[in-house]
C-alpha cells in the first residue's frame, strides 16, 4: 500500500514507502509540518482564534505561540530555526510585528529571515513559516 490513513488521534502520519517523511498534524489540505532527514518544514502559522478582533501585535503573539507548539511536536524549538519567512498584510505594521518578533526570537541563534508585504487571506495580518532542525 502506497499510503495509509491518518492515525485516529490525527497527530502524525508516516508514509509506509517514504519512511523518511513524517507529517505533524496532517489534515486533508496540509500538514502542520513535514519532517525529512532531521529538517522541519512548517506550514504558514497564523492567529487561528479570534483573528478578526486582534491587531498585528496580538496576531503575532498568537502565531509565534502556534509555531512554538508545532516545533515542540516536531522535536525542535525556536533556537533551531534555520530560516524564517514572515509576511505582513500591511508593511506599515512591520515595526509592530518586529517588536513582538524581536522579543520572541532566539538571542543566541537568530535565523536567517525574509519579510515581505503580501495580501493575506482575511482576517490574517501576519504569517510565519520556518525551516528548522530537529534537536538531537
Beta strands, then each sheet from edge to edge (+ up, - down):
strand 1: 12-14
strand 2: 21-24
strand 3: 33-36
strand 4: 39-42
strand 5: 81-88
strand 6: 112-117
strand 7: 126-133
sheet 1: 1+ 2- 3+ 4- 7+ 5- 6-
end
